[in-house]
Amino acid sequence: MAYRLLALDIDGTVLKSNHRLAKDTKDAIEYAKRKGVYVTLATGRAFPSAQKVAQALNLNTDLITHDGAFISSSLETPTFEKRLNNEKAYHIVEVLEKHNCHIRVMHEKYAIGNKIRQKNYLIAKMTIGIGDPLFYPVTFVDSVSNYLLNEPVMPPKIHAHFFNENDRKKAIEELDQEIPGIHMTSSSESGLEIVSEGISKAKGLHVLGEKLGIGLNEMVAIGASENDLEMITEVGLGVAMGNAPRSIREQADWVTRSNDHGGVSYMVREVFRKQLNMQYK
């Protein structure tokens, strides 16, 4: 099987645990591109943040961002977008505000977050991955629901970070009971990602594949979190990082090394080294 598309998660996959990009990862992606492979990022990050990583990797392709809810190569002309409507976004935030969590309403151009009464280092930890504030501004408010009443937002995604697992479970149960038409997943043990029903990274790959004329069986996807599982199990070759939870590794076709030990580079070289160069249209 010749694989024509490579989809890479960012956090825990492309980036090392110190959030840096290794040279061997860059080199491996260039290697795949020289083989004629279409390389994209499939991430829960907002588009501007993903675009910065893409620029560092010299990628000018459509990016699957906001867990599949916003797909584009530029901010202004999306290939695909699916938003939570004003009423649903407000209702989700209203439920989340009953629990002890940090909320982030993630529009593609900015984010709205609640001020939290926690130590500063926790705030810093939770805002990692948003991106440079100059490119993706974040406004912190006392009440996100009150903000949305005055300034309605239709975001592709809402993210919550919980300080207690029981609060997280209760919030998931309440959201599931009260709000139809949403999909919940996670990119970390304490996180919760909320998008519209039917939206996922796997759906994003399907949309992108239809545009490019590439079937899911011609794709390789690699990730490390729960929100990567669907795309890992649906593509031709689903790869889990060595640092991924066991539940992800057990369902992957192949497990590579960890993100701190050249997992992406090792996978790309092993999978694509025998593949002939393809002329991509």
Backbone as CSV, one residue per row, in Angstrom:
resi,resn,N_x,N_y,N_z,CA_x,CA_y,CA_z,C_x,C_y,C_z
1,MET,0.835,-1.196,0.000,0.000,0.000,0.000,0.873,1.252,0.000
2,ALA,0.602,2.136,-0.951,1.294,3.428,-0.988,0.442,4.448,-0.245
3,TYR,1.027,5.068,0.746,0.309,6.056,1.539,0.549,7.447,0.959
4,ARG,-0.543,8.184,0.760,-0.473,9.480,0.081,-0.645,10.665,1.013
5,LEU,-1.101,10.428,2.237,-1.321,11.528,3.185,-0.841,11.114,4.563
6,LEU,-0.171,12.040,5.236,0.321,11.830,6.595,-0.281,12.904,7.490
7,ALA,-1.029,12.484,8.512,-1.654,13.413,9.460,-0.971,13.282,10.816
8,LEU,-0.547,14.406,11.368,0.219,14.426,12.608,-0.468,15.267,13.675
9,ASP,-0.679,14.680,14.832,-1.089,15.444,16.001,0.081,16.345,16.419
10,ILE,-0.189,17.400,17.173,0.896,18.309,17.588,1.399,17.976,18.989
11,ASP,0.586,18.211,20.002,1.027,18.059,21.390,1.136,16.590,21.778
12,GLY,2.312,16.214,22.240,2.568,14.815,22.572,3.011,13.991,21.387
13,THR,3.049,14.602,20.207,3.405,13.882,18.983,4.528,14.619,18.244
14,VAL,4.178,15.686,17.538,5.189,16.480,16.824,6.112,17.200,17.808
15,LEU,5.524,17.731,18.879,6.319,18.466,19.872,6.788,17.543,20.984
16,LYS,7.975,17.789,21.476,8.501,17.054,22.616,7.769,17.499,23.880
17,SER,8.015,16.855,24.995,7.318,17.194,26.235,7.674,18.586,26.744
18,ASN,8.795,19.153,26.260,9.151,20.529,26.611,8.571,21.534,25.613
19,HIS,7.674,21.051,24.745,6.968,21.862,23.738,7.884,22.398,22.643
20,ARG,9.024,21.753,22.469,9.949,22.144,21.409,9.852,21.173,20.231
21,LEU,10.285,21.663,19.089,10.263,20.881,17.854,11.674,20.394,17.552
22,ALA,11.841,19.099,17.474,13.164,18.517,17.239,13.540,18.590,15.761
23,LYS,14.829,18.762,15.504,15.315,18.846,14.123,15.021,17.562,13.349
24,ASP,15.135,16.410,14.013,14.898,15.163,13.282,13.431,15.021,12.870
25,THR,12.535,15.649,13.611,11.125,15.649,13.222,10.922,16.494,11.971
26,LYS,11.536,17.669,11.953,11.473,18.525,10.764,12.034,17.803,9.548
27,ASP,13.186,17.161,9.742,13.836,16.453,8.626,12.958,15.314,8.111
28,ALA,12.303,14.612,9.025,11.462,13.486,8.628,10.260,13.952,7.814
29,ILE,9.685,15.084,8.206,8.536,15.609,7.472,8.959,16.070,6.078
30,GLU,10.123,16.668,5.969,10.655,17.038,4.653,10.879,15.790,3.802
31,TYR,11.338,14.730,4.423,11.555,13.462,3.738,10.245,12.932,3.159
32,ALA,9.189,12.972,3.965,7.886,12.509,3.490,7.375,13.382,2.348
33,LYS,7.565,14.679,2.467,7.120,15.592,1.403,7.861,15.318,0.097
34,ARG,9.148,15.016,0.193,9.916,14.704,-1.027,9.414,13.423,-1.686
35,LYS,8.791,12.564,-0.923,8.202,11.340,-1.459,6.866,11.606,-2.147
36,GLY,6.414,12.862,-2.091,5.140,13.211,-2.697,3.956,13.047,-1.776
37,VAL,4.209,12.919,-0.474,3.150,12.714,0.514,2.586,14.066,0.960
38,TYR,1.268,14.154,1.034,0.589,15.354,1.542,0.641,15.282,3.063
39,VAL,1.300,16.250,3.691,1.461,16.246,5.145,0.594,17.334,5.757
40,THR,-0.201,16.958,6.745,-1.054,17.908,7.442,-0.939,17.713,8.948
41,LEU,-1.435,18.685,9.695,-1.530,18.588,11.148,-2.987,18.376,11.512
42,ALA,-3.256,17.478,12.452,-4.607,17.228,12.958,-4.549,17.442,14.466
43,THR,-5.120,18.539,14.937,-4.882,18.976,16.299,-6.124,19.571,16.955
44,GLY,-6.113,19.576,18.262,-7.158,20.268,19.004,-6.878,21.747,19.145
45,ARG,-5.690,22.166,18.774,-5.314,23.575,18.885,-6.150,24.456,17.962
46,ALA,-6.211,25.734,18.315,-6.846,26.715,17.443,-6.002,26.900,16.190
47,PHE,-6.636,27.355,15.112,-5.949,27.472,13.833,-4.683,28.325,13.900
48,PRO,-4.693,29.539,14.490,-3.463,30.349,14.488,-2.287,29.660,15.173
49,SER,-2.575,28.930,16.254,-1.515,28.211,16.957,-0.981,27.055,16.114
50,ALA,-1.889,26.317,15.479,-1.462,25.224,14.598,-0.690,25.755,13.406
51,GLN,-1.104,26.897,12.893,-0.432,27.485,11.734,1.010,27.856,12.057
52,LYS,1.267,28.310,13.276,2.647,28.628,13.668,3.523,27.385,13.643
53,VAL,2.976,26.263,14.121,3.728,25.004,14.075,3.919,24.574,12.620
54,ALA,2.875,24.727,11.813,2.974,24.370,10.395,4.044,25.189,9.690
55,GLN,4.128,26.463,10.004,5.145,27.323,9.398,6.546,26.856,9.791
56,ALA,6.705,26.431,11.039,8.000,25.917,11.489,8.372,24.631,10.767
57,LEU,7.355,23.897,10.311,7.576,22.647,9.579,7.545,22.839,8.068
58,ASN,7.400,24.092,7.635,7.346,24.419,6.212,6.175,23.714,5.516
59,LEU,5.015,23.725,6.183,3.801,23.142,5.618,2.870,24.255,5.158
60,ASN,2.382,24.138,3.930,1.422,25.104,3.391,0.103,24.422,3.037
61,THR,-0.202,23.351,3.720,-1.365,22.533,3.421,-2.554,22.926,4.295
62,ASP,-3.718,22.372,3.966,-4.881,22.524,4.848,-4.568,21.859,6.187
63,LEU,-4.934,22.527,7.271,-4.704,22.006,8.614,-6.040,21.655,9.254
64,ILE,-6.077,20.531,9.937,-7.274,20.101,10.658,-7.127,20.592,12.096
65,THR,-7.881,21.615,12.460,-7.721,22.251,13.772,-9.037,22.212,14.554
66,HIS,-8.974,22.665,15.808,-10.169,22.651,16.679,-10.807,21.261,16.706
67,ASP,-9.973,20.219,16.730,-10.453,18.832,16.733,-11.341,18.504,15.544
68,GLY,-11.043,19.118,14.403,-11.764,18.818,13.176,-12.859,19.799,12.822
69,ALA,-13.113,20.797,13.677,-14.204,21.740,13.432,-13.811,22.893,12.510
70,PHE,-12.504,23.078,12.282,-12.039,24.165,11.407,-10.861,23.653,10.593
71,ILE,-11.065,23.530,9.285,-10.037,23.011,8.383,-9.709,24.079,7.360
72,SER,-8.445,24.433,7.262,-8.092,25.510,6.338,-6.584,25.608,6.186
73,SER,-6.174,26.335,5.145,-4.770,26.709,4.986,-4.593,28.200,5.271
74,SER,-5.716,28.904,5.457,-5.668,30.322,5.807,-6.830,30.654,6.716
75,LEU,-6.692,31.694,7.494,-7.704,32.037,8.489,-9.017,32.479,7.861
76,GLU,-8.938,33.153,6.726,-10.126,33.795,6.160,-10.926,32.915,5.211
77,THR,-10.326,31.878,4.654,-11.035,31.056,3.661,-10.993,29.579,4.047
78,PRO,-11.778,29.186,5.048,-11.751,27.795,5.495,-12.277,26.820,4.453
79,THR,-11.648,25.674,4.396,-12.129,24.577,3.561,-13.391,23.973,4.163
80,PHE,-13.441,23.935,5.498,-14.578,23.364,6.218,-14.641,24.003,7.596
81,GLU,-15.865,24.285,8.060,-16.053,24.761,9.426,-17.406,24.305,9.941
82,LYS,-17.441,23.946,11.198,-18.680,23.548,11.858,-18.658,24.154,13.262
83,ARG,-19.570,25.080,13.510,-19.553,25.840,14.750,-20.665,25.406,15.706
84,LEU,-20.414,25.621,16.988,-21.459,25.538,17.991,-22.256,26.839,17.905
85,ASN,-23.585,26.770,17.791,-24.347,28.009,17.668,-24.352,28.793,18.983
86,ASN,-24.823,30.026,18.940,-24.776,30.911,20.100,-25.446,30.297,21.330
87,GLU,-26.644,29.767,21.108,-27.410,29.214,22.224,-26.721,28.009,22.842
88,LYS,-26.199,27.129,21.974,-25.531,25.926,22.480,-24.236,26.271,23.203
89,ALA,-23.473,27.214,22.663,-22.231,27.641,23.320,-22.525,28.199,24.708
90,TYR,-23.562,29.015,24.803,-23.942,29.599,26.089,-24.349,28.504,27.072
91,HIS,-25.156,27.550,26.619,-25.643,26.478,27.476,-24.488,25.608,27.972
92,ILE,-23.530,25.302,27.095,-22.362,24.509,27.494,-21.583,25.226,28.585
93,VAL,-21.337,26.508,28.379,-20.582,27.296,29.365,-21.347,27.376,30.684
94,GLU,-22.653,27.529,30.605,-23.479,27.604,31.806,-23.331,26.339,32.650
95,VAL,-23.298,25.182,31.993,-23.105,23.917,32.702,-21.693,23.846,33.281
96,LEU,-20.700,24.202,32.490,-19.317,24.115,32.949,-19.045,25.025,34.143
97,GLU,-19.723,26.162,34.195,-19.495,27.111,35.290,-19.997,26.592,36.634
98,LYS,-20.748,25.520,36.639,-21.185,24.909,37.896,-20.072,24.088,38.536
99,HIS,-19.026,23.863,37.767,-17.947,22.985,38.218,-16.628,23.766,38.284
100,ASN,-15.698,23.200,39.032,-14.410,23.871,39.227,-13.494,23.586,38.037
101,CYS,-13.542,24.478,37.059,-12.732,24.256,35.870,-12.387,25.581,35.206
102,HIS,-11.355,25.525,34.389,-10.999,26.672,33.552,-11.644,26.466,32.193
103,ILE,-12.396,27.455,31.729,-13.145,27.362,30.469,-12.460,28.204,29.409
104,ARG,-12.409,27.675,28.193,-11.861,28.422,27.075,-12.798,28.267,25.873
105,VAL,-13.466,29.327,25.508,-14.293,29.345,24.301,-13.364,29.697,23.147
106,MET,-13.172,28.746,22.234,-12.108,28.862,21.233,-12.653,29.212,19.857
107,HIS,-12.758,30.500,19.582,-13.008,30.966,18.227,-11.712,30.781,17.444
108,GLU,-11.777,30.832,16.104,-10.533,30.683,15.332,-9.645,31.915,15.384
109,LYS,-10.173,33.052,15.846,-9.374,34.275,15.884,-9.012,34.713,17.296
110,TYR,-9.690,34.181,18.301,-9.454,34.594,19.679,-10.074,33.573,20.624
111,ALA,-9.781,33.708,21.905,-10.379,32.832,22.914,-10.897,33.672,24.069
112,ILE,-11.955,33.177,24.712,-12.499,33.788,25.913,-12.354,32.771,27.042
113,GLY,-11.722,33.177,28.150,-11.525,32.276,29.275,-11.990,32.892,30.569
114,ASN,-12.313,32.047,31.554,-12.721,32.571,32.857,-11.509,32.775,33.752
115,LYS,-11.574,33.814,34.564,-10.533,34.037,35.564,-10.683,32.974,36.637
116,ILE,-9.573,32.387,37.019,-9.626,31.304,37.997,-8.854,31.686,39.250
117,ARG,-9.375,31.265,40.377,-8.740,31.585,41.662,-7.798,30.462,42.050
118,GLN,-6.764,30.323,41.240,-5.738,29.317,41.461,-4.385,29.999,41.379
119,LYS,-3.350,29.275,41.730,-2.010,29.840,41.699,-1.593,30.163,40.270
120,ASN,-0.735,31.161,40.129,-0.341,31.624,38.798,0.261,30.528,37.939
121,TYR,0.965,29.604,38.565,1.621,28.583,37.758,0.588,27.679,37.095
122,LEU,-0.566,27.524,37.720,-1.613,26.738,37.086,-2.182,27.449,35.872
123,ILE,-2.332,28.766,35.977,-2.807,29.535,34.834,-1.840,29.383,33.670
124,ALA,-0.553,29.484,33.963,0.460,29.337,32.913,0.382,27.953,32.282
125,LYS,0.197,26.943,33.116,0.140,25.579,32.600,-1.038,25.388,31.665
126,MET,-2.167,25.969,32.012,-3.377,25.750,31.223,-3.396,26.536,29.925
127,THR,-2.634,27.591,29.841,-2.648,28.387,28.618,-1.572,27.954,27.628
128,ILE,-0.741,27.007,28.018,0.227,26.461,27.061,-0.534,25.809,25.914
129,GLY,-0.091,26.082,24.701,-0.742,25.488,23.539,-1.700,26.427,22.847
130,ILE,-2.082,27.527,23.525,-2.960,28.496,22.876,-2.228,29.161,21.724
131,GLY,-0.951,29.442,21.925,-0.177,30.133,20.903,0.221,31.520,21.369
132,ASP,0.973,32.207,20.566,1.424,33.550,20.876,0.223,34.482,20.996
133,PRO,0.047,35.181,22.166,-1.096,36.089,22.329,-1.183,37.161,21.250
134,LEU,-0.064,37.502,20.636,-0.103,38.489,19.565,-0.835,37.951,18.338
135,PHE,-0.805,36.630,18.170,-1.461,35.991,17.031,-2.830,35.424,17.409
136,TYR,-3.000,35.067,18.663,-4.247,34.469,19.124,-4.586,35.047,20.496
137,PRO,-5.200,36.221,20.540,-5.460,36.894,21.814,-6.461,36.142,22.680
138,VAL,-6.228,36.141,23.978,-7.094,35.492,24.947,-7.589,36.544,25.936
139,THR,-8.903,36.646,26.075,-9.502,37.580,27.016,-10.039,36.800,28.206
140,PHE,-9.588,37.165,29.413,-10.066,36.504,30.622,-11.132,37.370,31.287
141,VAL,-12.264,36.761,31.611,-13.398,37.479,32.190,-13.861,36.774,33.458
142,ASP,-14.622,37.499,34.277,-15.125,36.913,35.523,-16.156,35.824,35.249
143,SER,-17.027,36.056,34.266,-18.068,35.088,33.915,-18.165,34.970,32.399
144,VAL,-17.827,33.787,31.897,-17.880,33.575,30.448,-19.333,33.606,29.952
145,SER,-20.248,33.059,30.748,-21.656,33.053,30.323,-22.199,34.473,30.211
146,ASN,-21.855,35.341,31.158,-22.288,36.741,31.072,-21.690,37.421,29.845
147,TYR,-20.440,37.102,29.554,-19.785,37.665,28.368,-20.543,37.248,27.101
148,LEU,-20.914,35.961,27.041,-21.597,35.457,25.842,-22.998,36.037,25.686
149,LEU,-23.618,36.419,26.793,-24.921,37.073,26.702,-24.807,38.420,25.994
150,ASN,-23.721,39.138,26.300,-23.524,40.467,25.713,-22.806,40.425,24.374
151,GLU,-21.924,39.426,24.210,-21.129,39.293,22.980,-21.223,37.852,22.486
152,PRO,-22.312,37.503,21.822,-22.486,36.106,21.375,-21.337,35.642,20.478
153,VAL,-20.938,34.401,20.689,-19.844,33.811,19.917,-20.297,32.447,19.396
154,MET,-19.946,32.157,18.156,-20.193,30.828,17.595,-18.836,30.138,17.394
155,PRO,-18.319,29.503,18.427,-16.976,28.926,18.343,-16.975,27.539,17.711
156,PRO,-15.888,27.163,17.058,-15.756,25.780,16.600,-15.652,24.797,17.766
157,LYS,-15.129,25.295,18.910,-14.822,24.376,20.003,-14.836,25.099,21.343
158,ILE,-15.186,24.360,22.402,-15.055,24.842,23.777,-14.197,23.829,24.532
159,HIS,-13.224,24.337,25.258,-12.302,23.484,26.014,-12.434,23.783,27.502
160,ALA,-12.346,22.759,28.329,-12.354,22.943,29.786,-11.228,22.133,30.405
161,HIS,-10.596,22.735,31.404,-9.537,22.058,32.163,-10.020,21.948,33.610
162,PHE,-10.101,20.719,34.126,-10.639,20.478,35.467,-9.516,20.243,36.477
163,PHE,-9.796,20.610,37.716,-8.824,20.423,38.797,-9.134,19.183,39.623
164,ASN,-10.284,18.560,39.325,-10.717,17.382,40.077,-11.435,16.445,39.108
165,GLU,-11.067,15.179,39.109,-11.646,14.223,38.165,-13.134,14.001,38.420
166,ASN,-13.557,14.083,39.673,-14.984,13.926,39.956,-15.795,15.051,39.328
167,ASP,-15.257,16.279,39.380,-15.926,17.406,38.735,-16.018,17.185,37.229
168,ARG,-14.967,16.659,36.676,-14.942,16.403,35.232,-16.010,15.379,34.855
169,LYS,-16.113,14.295,35.612,-17.095,13.256,35.325,-18.517,13.783,35.470
170,LYS,-18.746,14.591,36.504,-20.074,15.160,36.713,-20.449,16.111,35.574
171,ALA,-19.479,16.897,35.134,-19.737,17.837,34.039,-20.067,17.079,32.753
172,ILE,-19.324,16.024,32.461,-19.581,15.218,31.263,-20.977,14.611,31.315
173,GLU,-21.348,14.081,32.477,-22.672,13.475,32.644,-23.780,14.507,32.453
174,GLU,-23.587,15.693,33.028,-24.597,16.744,32.914,-24.709,17.259,31.479
175,LEU,-23.573,17.456,30.832,-23.586,17.902,29.437,-24.267,16.877,28.535
176,ASP,-23.993,15.609,28.784,-24.565,14.535,27.982,-26.084,14.480,28.138
177,GLN,-26.573,14.748,29.341,-28.002,14.686,29.621,-28.743,15.923,29.120
178,GLU,-28.102,17.081,29.199,-28.806,18.336,28.953,-28.636,18.911,27.546
179,ILE,-27.534,18.586,26.880,-27.246,19.265,25.619,-27.052,18.249,24.496
180,PRO,-28.038,18.091,23.645,-27.890,17.184,22.502,-27.053,17.837,21.400
181,GLY,-26.562,17.011,20.514,-25.873,17.539,19.346,-24.454,17.993,19.580
182,ILE,-23.792,17.418,20.606,-22.385,17.757,20.848,-21.558,16.472,20.914
183,HIS,-20.274,16.631,20.707,-19.332,15.519,20.810,-18.253,15.904,21.809
184,MET,-17.987,15.021,22.780,-16.996,15.297,23.820,-15.844,14.306,23.728
185,THR,-14.644,14.839,23.853,-13.457,13.999,23.874,-12.410,14.681,24.753
186,SER,-11.183,14.184,24.732,-10.156,14.771,25.593,-8.780,14.617,24.974
187,SER,-7.935,15.612,25.220,-6.540,15.528,24.789,-5.608,15.401,25.994
188,SER,-6.179,15.334,27.199,-5.395,15.159,28.420,-6.299,14.589,29.500
189,GLU,-5.710,14.071,30.561,-6.487,13.452,31.638,-7.449,14.442,32.284
190,SER,-7.064,15.691,32.387,-7.884,16.685,33.081,-8.686,17.562,32.135
191,GLY,-8.590,17.302,30.831,-9.232,18.158,29.849,-10.530,17.604,29.304
192,LEU,-11.308,18.493,28.711,-12.537,18.120,28.029,-12.692,19.016,26.817
193,GLU,-12.830,18.399,25.637,-12.989,19.137,24.391,-14.416,18.933,23.893
194,ILE,-15.100,20.018,23.561,-16.503,19.947,23.155,-16.665,20.588,21.782
195,VAL,-17.142,19.807,20.826,-17.400,20.283,19.464,-18.798,19.821,19.063
196,SER,-19.215,20.170,17.872,-20.522,19.738,17.384,-20.532,18.229,17.136
197,GLU,-21.704,17.645,17.240,-21.866,16.217,16.979,-21.394,15.875,15.569
198,GLY,-20.674,14.773,15.453,-20.170,14.336,14.156,-18.822,14.900,13.793
199,ILE,-18.303,15.794,14.637,-17.008,16.414,14.370,-15.905,15.669,15.113
200,SER,-14.816,15.415,14.414,-13.646,14.757,14.991,-12.482,14.926,14.028
201,LYS,-11.311,14.553,14.462,-10.163,14.579,13.556,-10.361,13.593,12.403
202,ALA,-11.003,12.463,12.705,-11.285,11.488,11.651,-12.218,12.079,10.599
203,LYS,-13.250,12.789,11.047,-14.153,13.464,10.112,-13.376,14.484,9.290
204,GLY,-12.444,15.194,9.939,-11.614,16.166,9.228,-10.792,15.510,8.134
205,LEU,-10.249,14.336,8.412,-9.477,13.618,7.394,-10.369,13.162,6.247
206,HIS,-11.590,12.786,6.571,-12.541,12.398,5.520,-12.840,13.580,4.600
207,VAL,-13.085,14.754,5.201,-13.360,15.971,4.428,-12.161,16.327,3.554
208,LEU,-10.977,16.305,4.145,-9.771,16.646,3.403,-9.496,15.623,2.308
209,GLY,-9.719,14.359,2.622,-9.512,13.311,1.626,-10.426,13.462,0.422
210,GLU,-11.683,13.852,0.663,-12.613,14.076,-0.448,-12.133,15.221,-1.335
211,LYS,-11.599,16.262,-0.727,-11.083,17.401,-1.493,-9.892,16.989,-2.350
212,LEU,-9.023,16.147,-1.799,-7.773,15.783,-2.470,-7.885,14.521,-3.325
213,GLY,-8.979,13.812,-3.184,-9.095,12.537,-3.890,-8.248,11.448,-3.262
214,ILE,-8.143,11.473,-1.949,-7.347,10.491,-1.209,-8.266,9.749,-0.243
215,GLY,-8.279,8.426,-0.307,-9.109,7.633,0.583,-8.483,7.467,1.957
216,LEU,-9.306,7.191,2.954,-8.791,6.989,4.312,-7.780,5.847,4.352
217,ASN,-7.970,4.837,3.497,-7.041,3.703,3.473,-5.675,4.074,2.905
218,GLU,-5.569,5.272,2.308,-4.292,5.749,1.767,-3.612,6.736,2.724
219,MET,-4.107,6.801,3.955,-3.588,7.769,4.926,-2.885,7.091,6.086
220,VAL,-1.901,7.810,6.631,-1.256,7.440,7.888,-1.577,8.540,8.884
221,ALA,-2.017,8.165,10.077,-2.290,9.145,11.134,-1.563,8.726,12.390
222,ILE,-0.978,9.703,13.069,-0.236,9.417,14.283,-0.652,10.382,15.381
223,GLY,-0.896,9.850,16.570,-1.334,10.685,17.685,-1.016,10.052,19.024
224,ALA,-1.449,10.749,20.090,-1.064,10.315,21.423,-2.171,10.449,22.462
225,SER,-3.363,10.909,22.045,-4.409,11.192,23.025,-5.737,10.593,22.612
226,GLU,-6.702,10.698,23.533,-8.039,10.166,23.289,-8.669,10.767,22.037
227,ASN,-8.447,12.067,21.809,-9.063,12.707,20.643,-8.400,12.303,19.322
228,ASP,-7.343,11.482,19.409,-6.693,10.936,18.206,-7.185,9.528,17.867
229,LEU,-7.893,8.901,18.799,-8.198,7.484,18.656,-9.024,7.178,17.415
230,GLU,-10.040,7.996,17.148,-10.918,7.720,16.006,-10.154,7.768,14.692
231,MET,-9.281,8.766,14.523,-8.546,8.830,13.251,-7.512,7.707,13.163
232,ILE,-6.926,7.322,14.295,-5.952,6.235,14.300,-6.594,4.922,13.863
233,THR,-7.837,4.697,14.285,-8.502,3.427,13.974,-9.177,3.414,12.607
234,GLU,-9.348,4.592,11.975,-10.080,4.635,10.705,-9.195,4.731,9.471
235,VAL,-7.943,5.145,9.625,-7.083,5.312,8.449,-6.403,3.996,8.082
236,GLY,-5.681,4.037,6.956,-4.987,2.840,6.488,-3.939,2.341,7.455
237,LEU,-3.185,3.272,8.044,-2.180,2.922,9.048,-2.308,3.894,10.210
238,GLY,-2.806,3.409,11.330,-2.950,4.229,12.532,-1.804,3.973,13.490
239,VAL,-1.079,5.033,13.840,0.130,4.906,14.653,-0.054,5.638,15.979
240,ALA,0.293,5.000,17.068,0.264,5.624,18.389,1.678,5.928,18.830
241,MET,1.853,7.066,19.471,3.145,7.405,20.049,3.426,6.501,21.251
242,GLY,4.694,6.278,21.518,5.078,5.456,22.662,4.637,6.038,23.982
243,ASN,4.418,7.356,24.024,3.965,8.034,25.238,2.450,8.092,25.356
244,ALA,1.734,7.524,24.384,0.272,7.512,24.430,-0.215,6.558,25.523
245,PRO,-1.412,6.795,26.064,-1.990,5.856,27.042,-2.136,4.464,26.439
246,ARG,-2.159,3.460,27.287,-2.264,2.083,26.819,-3.505,1.874,25.956
247,SER,-4.627,2.512,26.325,-5.871,2.336,25.572,-5.726,2.784,24.123
248,ILE,-4.857,3.755,23.877,-4.608,4.214,22.503,-3.642,3.261,21.811
249,ARG,-2.585,2.888,22.509,-1.574,2.007,21.911,-2.162,0.650,21.536
250,GLU,-3.075,0.158,22.345,-3.648,-1.172,22.084,-4.519,-1.202,20.828
251,GLN,-5.067,-0.070,20.429,-5.949,-0.042,19.262,-5.254,0.455,17.992
252,ALA,-4.003,0.843,18.105,-3.247,1.319,16.941,-2.712,0.140,16.137
253,ASP,-2.464,0.381,14.854,-1.842,-0.643,14.015,-0.362,-0.798,14.350
254,TRP,0.225,0.290,14.813,1.666,0.297,15.047,1.972,1.301,16.150
255,VAL,2.947,1.009,16.974,3.359,1.924,18.051,4.799,2.323,17.809
256,THR,5.043,3.608,17.764,6.384,4.119,17.544,7.011,4.543,18.873
257,ARG,8.149,5.169,18.820,8.809,5.651,20.031,8.066,6.863,20.592
258,SER,8.493,7.311,21.764,7.826,8.452,22.396,8.213,9.759,21.710
259,ASN,7.506,10.829,22.055,7.793,12.139,21.463,9.148,12.683,21.906
260,ASP,9.676,12.194,23.016,10.998,12.634,23.464,12.121,11.761,22.915
261,HIS,11.767,10.739,22.158,12.769,9.824,21.603,12.589,9.633,20.092
262,GLY,12.198,10.710,19.419,12.152,10.680,17.961,11.073,9.811,17.374
263,GLY,9.920,9.731,18.033,8.855,8.845,17.577,8.350,9.143,16.175
264,VAL,8.150,10.421,15.854,7.663,10.784,14.518,8.720,10.477,13.471
265,SER,9.951,10.853,13.741,11.039,10.616,12.795,11.209,9.124,12.508
266,TYR,11.201,8.323,13.571,11.361,6.882,13.412,10.221,6.296,12.583
267,MET,8.992,6.700,12.876,7.832,6.190,12.155,7.889,6.550,10.679
268,VAL,8.170,7.826,10.384,8.195,8.278,8.988,9.236,7.514,8.187
269,ARG,10.431,7.368,8.742,11.500,6.668,8.020,11.133,5.204,7.776
270,GLU,10.559,4.572,8.786,10.223,3.154,8.655,9.090,2.928,7.659
271,VAL,8.082,3.801,7.674,6.905,3.606,6.836,7.156,4.001,5.393
272,PHE,7.871,5.118,5.198,7.968,5.691,3.848,9.277,5.404,3.115
273,ARG,10.258,4.814,3.779,11.568,4.663,3.124,11.531,3.747,1.903
274,LYS,10.634,2.768,1.881,10.557,1.852,0.737,9.515,2.297,-0.295
275,GLN,8.830,3.385,0.022,7.774,3.849,-0.874,8.358,4.718,-1.996
276,LEU,7.966,4.410,-3.214,8.460,5.179,-4.348,7.903,6.597,-4.305
277,ASN,8.664,7.534,-4.882,8.193,8.911,-4.961,6.930,8.976,-5.804
278,MET,5.966,9.796,-5.332,4.703,9.955,-6.042,4.587,11.381,-6.551
279,GLN,3.932,11.527,-7.670,3.665,12.863,-8.195,2.325,13.295,-7.646
280,TYR,2.350,14.277,-6.736,1.099,14.700,-6.131,0.449,15.782,-6.978
281,LYS,-0.846,15.643,-7.220,-1.603,16.596,-8.018,-2.291,17.608,-7.105
